[in-house]
Amino acid sequence: MGKNELGKVSRNFNYEVEDIERSLKVLNDILFVKIVLSEDRDIKEIHVITKDSSNPKKIIRDIESFLVAKYNIQVDYR
């Protein structure tokens, strides 16, 4: 399985982490997702397990786009 990581978000959000994790699993090639929050409820890290055949750059772009489109959450993969 492949592993990708996104981190550092610019703002707080008002959604349940479990709902976001569950929503991300509908994207192609994503098997598992775990979101880690800071003490301020910012997304600190997003850990993703994908299928071996996944393109890591595409997965990262898909996650970034999905979070903005569905939840208005901006993430910086760096």
mmCIF file of the N, C-alpha and C atoms, coordinates in Angstrom:
data_MODEL
# 
_entry.id   MODEL 
# 
loop_
_atom_site.group_PDB 
_atom_site.id 
_atom_site.type_symbol 
_atom_site.label_atom_id 
_atom_site.label_alt_id 
_atom_site.label_comp_id 
_atom_site.label_asym_id 
_atom_site.label_entity_id 
_atom_site.label_seq_id 
_atom_site.pdbx_PDB_ins_code 
_atom_site.Cartn_x 
_atom_site.Cartn_y 
_atom_site.Cartn_z 
_atom_site.occupancy 
_atom_site.B_iso_or_equiv 
_atom_site.pdbx_formal_charge 
_atom_site.auth_seq_id 
_atom_site.auth_comp_id 
_atom_site.auth_asym_id 
_atom_site.auth_atom_id 
_atom_site.pdbx_PDB_model_num 
ATOM 1   N N  . MET A 1 1  ? 0.835   -1.185 0.000  1.00 0.00 ? 1  MET A N  1 
ATOM 2   C CA . MET A 1 1  ? 0.000   0.000  0.000  1.00 0.00 ? 1  MET A CA 1 
ATOM 3   C C  . MET A 1 1  ? 0.877   1.245  0.000  1.00 0.00 ? 1  MET A C  1 
ATOM 4   N N  . GLY A 1 2  ? 0.431   2.265  -0.698 1.00 0.00 ? 2  GLY A N  1 
ATOM 5   C CA . GLY A 1 2  ? 1.159   3.520  -0.706 1.00 0.00 ? 2  GLY A CA 1 
ATOM 6   C C  . GLY A 1 2  ? 0.741   4.382  0.470  1.00 0.00 ? 2  GLY A C  1 
ATOM 7   N N  . LYS A 1 3  ? 1.605   5.322  0.849  1.00 0.00 ? 3  LYS A N  1 
ATOM 8   C CA . LYS A 1 3  ? 1.272   6.226  1.947  1.00 0.00 ? 3  LYS A CA 1 
ATOM 9   C C  . LYS A 1 3  ? 1.612   7.645  1.531  1.00 0.00 ? 3  LYS A C  1 
ATOM 10  N N  . ASN A 1 4  ? 0.690   8.561  1.738  1.00 0.00 ? 4  ASN A N  1 
ATOM 11  C CA . ASN A 1 4  ? 0.890   9.972  1.431  1.00 0.00 ? 4  ASN A CA 1 
ATOM 12  C C  . ASN A 1 4  ? 0.544   10.770 2.673  1.00 0.00 ? 4  ASN A C  1 
ATOM 13  N N  . GLU A 1 5  ? 1.064   11.983 2.770  1.00 0.00 ? 5  GLU A N  1 
ATOM 14  C CA . GLU A 1 5  ? 0.758   12.817 3.921  1.00 0.00 ? 5  GLU A CA 1 
ATOM 15  C C  . GLU A 1 5  ? 0.565   14.261 3.482  1.00 0.00 ? 5  GLU A C  1 
ATOM 16  N N  . LEU A 1 6  ? -0.475  14.880 3.988  1.00 0.00 ? 6  LEU A N  1 
ATOM 17  C CA . LEU A 1 6  ? -0.713  16.306 3.790  1.00 0.00 ? 6  LEU A CA 1 
ATOM 18  C C  . LEU A 1 6  ? -0.669  16.951 5.164  1.00 0.00 ? 6  LEU A C  1 
ATOM 19  N N  . GLY A 1 7  ? -0.340  18.206 5.260  1.00 0.00 ? 7  GLY A N  1 
ATOM 20  C CA . GLY A 1 7  ? -0.328  18.836 6.563  1.00 0.00 ? 7  GLY A CA 1 
ATOM 21  C C  . GLY A 1 7  ? -0.532  20.331 6.486  1.00 0.00 ? 7  GLY A C  1 
ATOM 22  N N  . LYS A 1 8  ? -0.559  20.965 7.657  1.00 0.00 ? 8  LYS A N  1 
ATOM 23  C CA . LYS A 1 8  ? -0.651  22.407 7.847  1.00 0.00 ? 8  LYS A CA 1 
ATOM 24  C C  . LYS A 1 8  ? -1.800  23.070 7.096  1.00 0.00 ? 8  LYS A C  1 
ATOM 25  N N  . VAL A 1 9  ? -2.806  23.386 7.849  1.00 0.00 ? 9  VAL A N  1 
ATOM 26  C CA . VAL A 1 9  ? -3.993  24.041 7.304  1.00 0.00 ? 9  VAL A CA 1 
ATOM 27  C C  . VAL A 1 9  ? -4.038  25.466 7.815  1.00 0.00 ? 9  VAL A C  1 
ATOM 28  N N  . SER A 1 10 ? -4.575  26.359 7.021  1.00 0.00 ? 10 SER A N  1 
ATOM 29  C CA . SER A 1 10 ? -4.551  27.777 7.348  1.00 0.00 ? 10 SER A CA 1 
ATOM 30  C C  . SER A 1 10 ? -5.684  28.244 8.256  1.00 0.00 ? 10 SER A C  1 
ATOM 31  N N  . ARG A 1 11 ? -6.660  27.389 8.554  1.00 0.00 ? 11 ARG A N  1 
ATOM 32  C CA . ARG A 1 11 ? -7.796  27.874 9.340  1.00 0.00 ? 11 ARG A CA 1 
ATOM 33  C C  . ARG A 1 11 ? -8.472  26.750 10.096 1.00 0.00 ? 11 ARG A C  1 
ATOM 34  N N  . ASN A 1 12 ? -9.227  27.145 11.139 1.00 0.00 ? 12 ASN A N  1 
ATOM 35  C CA . ASN A 1 12 ? -10.051 26.181 11.867 1.00 0.00 ? 12 ASN A CA 1 
ATOM 36  C C  . ASN A 1 12 ? -11.238 25.777 11.017 1.00 0.00 ? 12 ASN A C  1 
ATOM 37  N N  . PHE A 1 13 ? -11.893 24.692 11.386 1.00 0.00 ? 13 PHE A N  1 
ATOM 38  C CA . PHE A 1 13 ? -13.086 24.263 10.677 1.00 0.00 ? 13 PHE A CA 1 
ATOM 39  C C  . PHE A 1 13 ? -14.100 23.774 11.690 1.00 0.00 ? 13 PHE A C  1 
ATOM 40  N N  . ASN A 1 14 ? -15.353 23.682 11.284 1.00 0.00 ? 14 ASN A N  1 
ATOM 41  C CA . ASN A 1 14 ? -16.435 23.313 12.193 1.00 0.00 ? 14 ASN A CA 1 
ATOM 42  C C  . ASN A 1 14 ? -17.077 21.987 11.835 1.00 0.00 ? 14 ASN A C  1 
ATOM 43  N N  . TYR A 1 15 ? -16.330 21.086 11.259 1.00 0.00 ? 15 TYR A N  1 
ATOM 44  C CA . TYR A 1 15 ? -16.850 19.785 10.865 1.00 0.00 ? 15 TYR A CA 1 
ATOM 45  C C  . TYR A 1 15 ? -16.280 18.713 11.775 1.00 0.00 ? 15 TYR A C  1 
ATOM 46  N N  . GLU A 1 16 ? -16.990 17.610 11.872 1.00 0.00 ? 16 GLU A N  1 
ATOM 47  C CA . GLU A 1 16 ? -16.474 16.473 12.616 1.00 0.00 ? 16 GLU A CA 1 
ATOM 48  C C  . GLU A 1 16 ? -15.392 15.792 11.784 1.00 0.00 ? 16 GLU A C  1 
ATOM 49  N N  . VAL A 1 17 ? -14.278 15.506 12.411 1.00 0.00 ? 17 VAL A N  1 
ATOM 50  C CA . VAL A 1 17 ? -13.158 14.871 11.716 1.00 0.00 ? 17 VAL A CA 1 
ATOM 51  C C  . VAL A 1 17 ? -13.587 13.548 11.095 1.00 0.00 ? 17 VAL A C  1 
ATOM 52  N N  . GLU A 1 18 ? -14.393 12.794 11.811 1.00 0.00 ? 18 GLU A N  1 
ATOM 53  C CA . GLU A 1 18 ? -14.835 11.489 11.309 1.00 0.00 ? 18 GLU A CA 1 
ATOM 54  C C  . GLU A 1 18 ? -15.638 11.630 10.019 1.00 0.00 ? 18 GLU A C  1 
ATOM 55  N N  . ASP A 1 19 ? -16.431 12.692 9.911  1.00 0.00 ? 19 ASP A N  1 
ATOM 56  C CA . ASP A 1 19 ? -17.207 12.927 8.686  1.00 0.00 ? 19 ASP A CA 1 
ATOM 57  C C  . ASP A 1 19 ? -16.283 13.225 7.506  1.00 0.00 ? 19 ASP A C  1 
ATOM 58  N N  . ILE A 1 20 ? -15.256 14.020 7.747  1.00 0.00 ? 20 ILE A N  1 
ATOM 59  C CA . ILE A 1 20 ? -14.310 14.339 6.679  1.00 0.00 ? 20 ILE A CA 1 
ATOM 60  C C  . ILE A 1 20 ? -13.536 13.091 6.273  1.00 0.00 ? 20 ILE A C  1 
ATOM 61  N N  . GLU A 1 21 ? -13.071 12.320 7.246  1.00 0.00 ? 21 GLU A N  1 
ATOM 62  C CA . GLU A 1 21 ? -12.346 11.078 6.944  1.00 0.00 ? 21 GLU A CA 1 
ATOM 63  C C  . GLU A 1 21 ? -13.210 10.135 6.113  1.00 0.00 ? 21 GLU A C  1 
ATOM 64  N N  . ARG A 1 22 ? -14.451 9.976  6.516  1.00 0.00 ? 22 ARG A N  1 
ATOM 65  C CA . ARG A 1 22 ? -15.379 9.096  5.796  1.00 0.00 ? 22 ARG A CA 1 
ATOM 66  C C  . ARG A 1 22 ? -15.611 9.606  4.369  1.00 0.00 ? 22 ARG A C  1 
ATOM 67  N N  . SER A 1 23 ? -15.759 10.911 4.225  1.00 0.00 ? 23 SER A N  1 
ATOM 68  C CA . SER A 1 23 ? -15.979 11.496 2.902  1.00 0.00 ? 23 SER A CA 1 
ATOM 69  C C  . SER A 1 23 ? -14.783 11.286 1.980  1.00 0.00 ? 23 SER A C  1 
ATOM 70  N N  . LEU A 1 24 ? -13.584 11.417 2.509  1.00 0.00 ? 24 LEU A N  1 
ATOM 71  C CA . LEU A 1 24 ? -12.380 11.258 1.687  1.00 0.00 ? 24 LEU A CA 1 
ATOM 72  C C  . LEU A 1 24 ? -12.222 9.837  1.164  1.00 0.00 ? 24 LEU A C  1 
ATOM 73  N N  . LYS A 1 25 ? -12.764 8.871  1.881  1.00 0.00 ? 25 LYS A N  1 
ATOM 74  C CA . LYS A 1 25 ? -12.634 7.470  1.460  1.00 0.00 ? 25 LYS A CA 1 
ATOM 75  C C  . LYS A 1 25 ? -13.385 7.164  0.170  1.00 0.00 ? 25 LYS A C  1 
ATOM 76  N N  . VAL A 1 26 ? -14.265 8.053  -0.261 1.00 0.00 ? 26 VAL A N  1 
ATOM 77  C CA . VAL A 1 26 ? -14.984 7.805  -1.520 1.00 0.00 ? 26 VAL A CA 1 
ATOM 78  C C  . VAL A 1 26 ? -14.129 8.152  -2.740 1.00 0.00 ? 26 VAL A C  1 
ATOM 79  N N  . LEU A 1 27 ? -13.027 8.875  -2.533 1.00 0.00 ? 27 LEU A N  1 
ATOM 80  C CA . LEU A 1 27 ? -12.135 9.184  -3.649 1.00 0.00 ? 27 LEU A CA 1 
ATOM 81  C C  . LEU A 1 27 ? -11.458 7.906  -4.131 1.00 0.00 ? 27 LEU A C  1 
ATOM 82  N N  . ASN A 1 28 ? -11.205 7.837  -5.429 1.00 0.00 ? 28 ASN A N  1 
ATOM 83  C CA . ASN A 1 28 ? -10.558 6.656  -6.014 1.00 0.00 ? 28 ASN A CA 1 
ATOM 84  C C  . ASN A 1 28 ? -9.210  6.380  -5.370 1.00 0.00 ? 28 ASN A C  1 
ATOM 85  N N  . ASP A 1 29 ? -8.921  5.108  -5.147 1.00 0.00 ? 29 ASP A N  1 
ATOM 86  C CA . ASP A 1 29 ? -7.628  4.608  -4.668 1.00 0.00 ? 29 ASP A CA 1 
ATOM 87  C C  . ASP A 1 29 ? -7.354  4.845  -3.190 1.00 0.00 ? 29 ASP A C  1 
ATOM 88  N N  . ILE A 1 30 ? -8.218  5.538  -2.457 1.00 0.00 ? 30 ILE A N  1 
ATOM 89  C CA . ILE A 1 30 ? -7.979  5.776  -1.038 1.00 0.00 ? 30 ILE A CA 1 
ATOM 90  C C  . ILE A 1 30 ? -8.605  4.642  -0.231 1.00 0.00 ? 30 ILE A C  1 
ATOM 91  N N  . LEU A 1 31 ? -7.776  4.026  0.619  1.00 0.00 ? 31 LEU A N  1 
ATOM 92  C CA . LEU A 1 31 ? -8.242  2.917  1.450  1.00 0.00 ? 31 LEU A CA 1 
ATOM 93  C C  . LEU A 1 31 ? -8.551  3.366  2.875  1.00 0.00 ? 31 LEU A C  1 
ATOM 94  N N  . PHE A 1 32 ? -7.656  4.151  3.472  1.00 0.00 ? 32 PHE A N  1 
ATOM 95  C CA . PHE A 1 32 ? -7.829  4.616  4.846  1.00 0.00 ? 32 PHE A CA 1 
ATOM 96  C C  . PHE A 1 32 ? -7.358  6.057  4.963  1.00 0.00 ? 32 PHE A C  1 
ATOM 97  N N  . VAL A 1 33 ? -7.999  6.795  5.896  1.00 0.00 ? 33 VAL A N  1 
ATOM 98  C CA . VAL A 1 33 ? -7.636  8.195  6.139  1.00 0.00 ? 33 VAL A CA 1 
ATOM 99  C C  . VAL A 1 33 ? -7.659  8.447  7.637  1.00 0.00 ? 33 VAL A C  1 
ATOM 100 N N  . LYS A 1 34 ? -6.662  9.178  8.136  1.00 0.00 ? 34 LYS A N  1 
ATOM 101 C CA . LYS A 1 34 ? -6.644  9.608  9.533  1.00 0.00 ? 34 LYS A CA 1 
ATOM 102 C C  . LYS A 1 34 ? -6.224  11.070 9.559  1.00 0.00 ? 34 LYS A C  1 
ATOM 103 N N  . ILE A 1 35 ? -7.061  11.914 10.154 1.00 0.00 ? 35 ILE A N  1 
ATOM 104 C CA . ILE A 1 35 ? -6.772  13.338 10.277 1.00 0.00 ? 35 ILE A CA 1 
ATOM 105 C C  . ILE A 1 35 ? -6.332  13.617 11.709 1.00 0.00 ? 35 ILE A C  1 
ATOM 106 N N  . VAL A 1 36 ? -5.233  14.354 11.852 1.00 0.00 ? 36 VAL A N  1 
ATOM 107 C CA . VAL A 1 36 ? -4.706  14.740 13.157 1.00 0.00 ? 36 VAL A CA 1 
ATOM 108 C C  . VAL A 1 36 ? -4.915  16.240 13.314 1.00 0.00 ? 36 VAL A C  1 
ATOM 109 N N  . LEU A 1 37 ? -5.521  16.625 14.441 1.00 0.00 ? 37 LEU A N  1 
ATOM 110 C CA . LEU A 1 37 ? -5.790  18.039 14.709 1.00 0.00 ? 37 LEU A CA 1 
ATOM 111 C C  . LEU A 1 37 ? -4.778  18.617 15.683 1.00 0.00 ? 37 LEU A C  1 
ATOM 112 N N  . SER A 1 38 ? -4.557  19.924 15.572 1.00 0.00 ? 38 SER A N  1 
ATOM 113 C CA . SER A 1 38 ? -3.755  20.641 16.563 1.00 0.00 ? 38 SER A CA 1 
ATOM 114 C C  . SER A 1 38 ? -4.652  20.951 17.758 1.00 0.00 ? 38 SER A C  1 
ATOM 115 N N  . GLU A 1 39 ? -4.057  21.523 18.789 1.00 0.00 ? 39 GLU A N  1 
ATOM 116 C CA . GLU A 1 39 ? -4.848  21.913 19.965 1.00 0.00 ? 39 GLU A CA 1 
ATOM 117 C C  . GLU A 1 39 ? -5.897  22.965 19.615 1.00 0.00 ? 39 GLU A C  1 
ATOM 118 N N  . ASP A 1 40 ? -5.648  23.739 18.572 1.00 0.00 ? 40 ASP A N  1 
ATOM 119 C CA . ASP A 1 40 ? -6.576  24.790 18.133 1.00 0.00 ? 40 ASP A CA 1 
ATOM 120 C C  . ASP A 1 40 ? -7.630  24.297 17.148 1.00 0.00 ? 40 ASP A C  1 
ATOM 121 N N  . ARG A 1 41 ? -7.700  22.992 16.941 1.00 0.00 ? 41 ARG A N  1 
ATOM 122 C CA . ARG A 1 41 ? -8.626  22.352 16.004 1.00 0.00 ? 41 ARG A CA 1 
ATOM 123 C C  . ARG A 1 41 ? -8.328  22.685 14.546 1.00 0.00 ? 41 ARG A C  1 
ATOM 124 N N  . ASP A 1 42 ? -7.082  23.002 14.261 1.00 0.00 ? 42 ASP A N  1 
ATOM 125 C CA . ASP A 1 42 ? -6.634  23.095 12.874 1.00 0.00 ? 42 ASP A CA 1 
ATOM 126 C C  . ASP A 1 42 ? -6.243  21.692 12.444 1.00 0.00 ? 42 ASP A C  1 
ATOM 127 N N  . ILE A 1 43 ? -6.363  21.412 11.154 1.00 0.00 ? 43 ILE A N  1 
ATOM 128 C CA . ILE A 1 43 ? -5.863  20.133 10.664 1.00 0.00 ? 43 ILE A CA 1 
ATOM 129 C C  . ILE A 1 43 ? -4.346  20.240 10.629 1.00 0.00 ? 43 ILE A C  1 
ATOM 130 N N  . LYS A 1 44 ? -3.700  19.394 11.394 1.00 0.00 ? 44 LYS A N  1 
ATOM 131 C CA . LYS A 1 44 ? -2.243  19.393 11.473 1.00 0.00 ? 44 LYS A CA 1 
ATOM 132 C C  . LYS A 1 44 ? -1.647  18.443 10.442 1.00 0.00 ? 44 LYS A C  1 
ATOM 133 N N  . GLU A 1 45 ? -2.276  17.259 10.292 1.00 0.00 ? 45 GLU A N  1 
ATOM 134 C CA . GLU A 1 45 ? -1.794  16.236 9.363  1.00 0.00 ? 45 GLU A CA 1 
ATOM 135 C C  . GLU A 1 45 ? -2.969  15.453 8.801  1.00 0.00 ? 45 GLU A C  1 
ATOM 136 N N  . ILE A 1 46 ? -2.800  14.961 7.592  1.00 0.00 ? 46 ILE A N  1 
ATOM 137 C CA . ILE A 1 46 ? -3.748  14.018 6.998  1.00 0.00 ? 46 ILE A CA 1 
ATOM 138 C C  . ILE A 1 46 ? -2.930  12.829 6.517  1.00 0.00 ? 46 ILE A C  1 
ATOM 139 N N  . HIS A 1 47 ? -3.164  11.685 7.120  1.00 0.00 ? 47 HIS A N  1 
ATOM 140 C CA . HIS A 1 47 ? -2.459  10.459 6.735  1.00 0.00 ? 47 HIS A CA 1 
ATOM 141 C C  . HIS A 1 47 ? -3.385  9.642  5.845  1.00 0.00 ? 47 HIS A C  1 
ATOM 142 N N  . VAL A 1 48 ? -2.851  9.178  4.729  1.00 0.00 ? 48 VAL A N  1 
ATOM 143 C CA . VAL A 1 48 ? -3.661  8.482  3.734  1.00 0.00 ? 48 VAL A CA 1 
ATOM 144 C C  . VAL A 1 48 ? -2.962  7.195  3.315  1.00 0.00 ? 48 VAL A C  1 
ATOM 145 N N  . ILE A 1 49 ? -3.706  6.097  3.309  1.00 0.00 ? 49 ILE A N  1 
ATOM 146 C CA . ILE A 1 49 ? -3.226  4.830  2.762  1.00 0.00 ? 49 ILE A CA 1 
ATOM 147 C C  . ILE A 1 49 ? -3.965  4.613  1.445  1.00 0.00 ? 49 ILE A C  1 
ATOM 148 N N  . THR A 1 50 ? -3.194  4.353  0.391  1.00 0.00 ? 50 THR A N  1 
ATOM 149 C CA . THR A 1 50 ? -3.772  4.196  -0.943 1.00 0.00 ? 50 THR A CA 1 
ATOM 150 C C  . THR A 1 50 ? -3.396  2.845  -1.538 1.00 0.00 ? 50 THR A C  1 
ATOM 151 N N  . LYS A 1 51 ? -4.022  2.536  -2.641 1.00 0.00 ? 51 LYS A N  1 
ATOM 152 C CA . LYS A 1 51 ? -3.644  1.348  -3.407 1.00 0.00 ? 51 LYS A CA 1 
ATOM 153 C C  . LYS A 1 51 ? -2.243  1.557  -3.969 1.00 0.00 ? 51 LYS A C  1 
ATOM 154 N N  . ASP A 1 52 ? -1.519  0.465  -4.183 1.00 0.00 ? 52 ASP A N  1 
ATOM 155 C CA . ASP A 1 52 ? -0.150  0.547  -4.707 1.00 0.00 ? 52 ASP A CA 1 
ATOM 156 C C  . ASP A 1 52 ? -0.066  1.261  -6.046 1.00 0.00 ? 52 ASP A C  1 
ATOM 157 N N  . SER A 1 53 ? -1.089  1.144  -6.849 1.00 0.00 ? 53 SER A N  1 
ATOM 158 C CA . SER A 1 53 ? -1.054  1.712  -8.201 1.00 0.00 ? 53 SER A CA 1 
ATOM 159 C C  . SER A 1 53 ? -1.330  3.214  -8.237 1.00 0.00 ? 53 SER A C  1 
ATOM 160 N N  . SER A 1 54 ? -1.566  3.819  -7.097 1.00 0.00 ? 54 SER A N  1 
ATOM 161 C CA . SER A 1 54 ? -1.946  5.231  -7.040 1.00 0.00 ? 54 SER A CA 1 
ATOM 162 C C  . SER A 1 54 ? -0.783  6.157  -7.363 1.00 0.00 ? 54 SER A C  1 
ATOM 163 N N  . ASN A 1 55 ? -1.106  7.259  -8.027 1.00 0.00 ? 55 ASN A N  1 
ATOM 164 C CA . ASN A 1 55 ? -0.140  8.315  -8.286 1.00 0.00 ? 55 ASN A CA 1 
ATOM 165 C C  . ASN A 1 55 ? -0.201  9.292  -7.107 1.00 0.00 ? 55 ASN A C  1 
ATOM 166 N N  . PRO A 1 56 ? 0.859   9.389  -6.299 1.00 0.00 ? 56 PRO A N  1 
ATOM 167 C CA . PRO A 1 56 ? 0.812   10.238 -5.097 1.00 0.00 ? 56 PRO A CA 1 
ATOM 168 C C  . PRO A 1 56 ? 0.447   11.696 -5.379 1.00 0.00 ? 56 PRO A C  1 
ATOM 169 N N  . LYS A 1 57 ? 0.977   12.274 -6.446 1.00 0.00 ? 57 LYS A N  1 
ATOM 170 C CA . LYS A 1 57 ? 0.660   13.673 -6.759 1.00 0.00 ? 57 LYS A CA 1 
ATOM 171 C C  . LYS A 1 57 ? -0.813  13.855 -7.087 1.00 0.00 ? 57 LYS A C  1 
ATOM 172 N N  . LYS A 1 58 ? -1.395  12.892 -7.791 1.00 0.00 ? 58 LYS A N  1 
ATOM 173 C CA . LYS A 1 58 ? -2.818  12.965 -8.124 1.00 0.00 ? 58 LYS A CA 1 
ATOM 174 C C  . LYS A 1 58 ? -3.672  12.842 -6.863 1.00 0.00 ? 58 LYS A C  1 
ATOM 175 N N  . ILE A 1 59 ? -3.301  11.929 -5.970 1.00 0.00 ? 59 ILE A N  1 
ATOM 176 C CA . ILE A 1 59 ? -4.042  11.760 -4.715 1.00 0.00 ? 59 ILE A CA 1 
ATOM 177 C C  . ILE A 1 59 ? -4.015  13.062 -3.920 1.00 0.00 ? 59 ILE A C  1 
ATOM 178 N N  . ILE A 1 60 ? -2.858  13.674 -3.813 1.00 0.00 ? 60 ILE A N  1 
ATOM 179 C CA . ILE A 1 60 ? -2.743  14.932 -3.067 1.00 0.00 ? 60 ILE A CA 1 
ATOM 180 C C  . ILE A 1 60 ? -3.618  16.015 -3.693 1.00 0.00 ? 60 ILE A C  1 
ATOM 181 N N  . ARG A 1 61 ? -3.567  16.153 -5.010 1.00 0.00 ? 61 ARG A N  1 
ATOM 182 C CA . ARG A 1 61 ? -4.413  17.156 -5.695 1.00 0.00 ? 61 ARG A CA 1 
ATOM 183 C C  . ARG A 1 61 ? -5.894  16.859 -5.485 1.00 0.00 ? 61 ARG A C  1 
ATOM 184 N N  . ASP A 1 62 ? -6.271  15.580 -5.564 1.00 0.00 ? 62 ASP A N  1 
ATOM 185 C CA . ASP A 1 62 ? -7.673  15.201 -5.362 1.00 0.00 ? 62 ASP A CA 1 
ATOM 186 C C  . ASP A 1 62 ? -8.139  15.548 -3.953 1.00 0.00 ? 62 ASP A C  1 
ATOM 187 N N  . ILE A 1 63 ? -7.305  15.268 -2.954 1.00 0.00 ? 63 ILE A N  1 
ATOM 188 C CA . ILE A 1 63 ? -7.669  15.568 -1.564 1.00 0.00 ? 63 ILE A CA 1 
ATOM 189 C C  . ILE A 1 63 ? -7.790  17.075 -1.368 1.00 0.00 ? 63 ILE A C  1 
ATOM 190 N N  . GLU A 1 64 ? -6.825  17.831 -1.864 1.00 0.00 ? 64 GLU A N  1 
ATOM 191 C CA . GLU A 1 64 ? -6.882  19.292 -1.737 1.00 0.00 ? 64 GLU A CA 1 
ATOM 192 C C  . GLU A 1 64 ? -8.143  19.850 -2.389 1.00 0.00 ? 64 GLU A C  1 
ATOM 193 N N  . SER A 1 65 ? -8.434  19.418 -3.602 1.00 0.00 ? 65 SER A N  1 
ATOM 194 C CA . SER A 1 65 ? -9.620  19.902 -4.324 1.00 0.00 ? 65 SER A CA 1 
ATOM 195 C C  . SER A 1 65 ? -10.905 19.498 -3.626 1.00 0.00 ? 65 SER A C  1 
ATOM 196 N N  . PHE A 1 66 ? -10.976 18.268 -3.159 1.00 0.00 ? 66 PHE A N  1 
ATOM 197 C CA . PHE A 1 66 ? -12.161 17.760 -2.479 1.00 0.00 ? 66 PHE A CA 1 
ATOM 198 C C  . PHE A 1 66 ? -12.443 18.568 -1.211 1.00 0.00 ? 66 PHE A C  1 
ATOM 199 N N  . LEU A 1 67 ? -11.406 18.819 -0.404 1.00 0.00 ? 67 LEU A N  1 
ATOM 200 C CA . LEU A 1 67 ? -11.605 19.554 0.844  1.00 0.00 ? 67 LEU A CA 1 
ATOM 201 C C  . LEU A 1 67 ? -12.065 20.985 0.597  1.00 0.00 ? 67 LEU A C  1 
ATOM 202 N N  . VAL A 1 68 ? -11.550 21.618 -0.436 1.00 0.00 ? 68 VAL A N  1 
ATOM 203 C CA . VAL A 1 68 ? -11.988 22.982 -0.769 1.00 0.00 ? 68 VAL A CA 1 
ATOM 204 C C  . VAL A 1 68 ? -13.419 22.960 -1.291 1.00 0.00 ? 68 VAL A C  1 
ATOM 205 N N  . ALA A 1 69 ? -13.710 22.050 -2.205 1.00 0.00 ? 69 ALA A N  1 
ATOM 206 C CA . ALA A 1 69 ? -15.033 22.016 -2.836 1.00 0.00 ? 69 ALA A CA 1 
ATOM 207 C C  . ALA A 1 69 ? -16.140 21.644 -1.857 1.00 0.00 ? 69 ALA A C  1 
ATOM 208 N N  . LYS A 1 70 ? -15.902 20.652 -1.028 1.00 0.00 ? 70 LYS A N  1 
ATOM 209 C CA . LYS A 1 70 ? -16.970 20.163 -0.153 1.00 0.00 ? 70 LYS A CA 1 
ATOM 210 C C  . LYS A 1 70 ? -17.033 20.886 1.188  1.00 0.00 ? 70 LYS A C  1 
ATOM 211 N N  . TYR A 1 71 ? -15.876 21.228 1.765  1.00 0.00 ? 71 TYR A N  1 
ATOM 212 C CA . TYR A 1 71 ? -15.838 21.776 3.122  1.00 0.00 ? 71 TYR A CA 1 
ATOM 213 C C  . TYR A 1 71 ? -15.256 23.187 3.215  1.00 0.00 ? 71 TYR A C  1 
ATOM 214 N N  . ASN A 1 72 ? -14.789 23.747 2.092  1.00 0.00 ? 72 ASN A N  1 
ATOM 215 C CA . ASN A 1 72 ? -14.125 25.049 2.094  1.00 0.00 ? 72 ASN A CA 1 
ATOM 216 C C  . ASN A 1 72 ? -12.915 25.065 3.038  1.00 0.00 ? 72 ASN A C  1 
ATOM 217 N N  . ILE A 1 73 ? -12.180 23.963 3.061  1.00 0.00 ? 73 ILE A N  1 
ATOM 218 C CA . ILE A 1 73 ? -10.972 23.825 3.877  1.00 0.00 ? 73 ILE A CA 1 
ATOM 219 C C  . ILE A 1 73 ? -9.774  23.815 2.938  1.00 0.00 ? 73 ILE A C  1 
ATOM 220 N N  . GLN A 1 74 ? -8.840  24.728 3.173  1.00 0.00 ? 74 GLN A N  1 
ATOM 221 C CA . GLN A 1 74 ? -7.621  24.779 2.364  1.00 0.00 ? 74 GLN A CA 1 
ATOM 222 C C  . GLN A 1 74 ? -6.494  24.089 3.120  1.00 0.00 ? 74 GLN A C  1 
ATOM 223 N N  . VAL A 1 75 ? -5.766  23.208 2.439  1.00 0.00 ? 75 VAL A N  1 
ATOM 224 C CA . VAL A 1 75 ? -4.612  22.539 3.036  1.00 0.00 ? 75 VAL A CA 1 
ATOM 225 C C  . VAL A 1 75 ? -3.380  22.825 2.194  1.00 0.00 ? 75 VAL A C  1 
ATOM 226 N N  . ASP A 1 76 ? -2.245  22.785 2.847  1.00 0.00 ? 76 ASP A N  1 
ATOM 227 C CA . ASP A 1 76 ? -0.960  22.944 2.176  1.00 0.00 ? 76 ASP A CA 1 
ATOM 228 C C  . ASP A 1 76 ? -0.218  21.637 2.346  1.00 0.00 ? 76 ASP A C  1 
ATOM 229 N N  . TYR A 1 77 ? 0.079   20.963 1.241  1.00 0.00 ? 77 TYR A N  1 
ATOM 230 C CA . TYR A 1 77 ? 0.687   19.645 1.318  1.00 0.00 ? 77 TYR A CA 1 
ATOM 231 C C  . TYR A 1 77 ? 2.131   19.687 1.817  1.00 0.00 ? 77 TYR A C  1 
ATOM 232 N N  . ARG A 1 78 ? 2.744   20.842 1.904  1.00 0.00 ? 78 ARG A N  1 
ATOM 233 C CA . ARG A 1 78 ? 4.148   20.931 2.328  1.00 0.00 ? 78 ARG A CA 1 
ATOM 234 C C  . ARG A 1 78 ? 4.277   20.945 3.781  1.00 0.00 ? 78 ARG A C  1 
# 
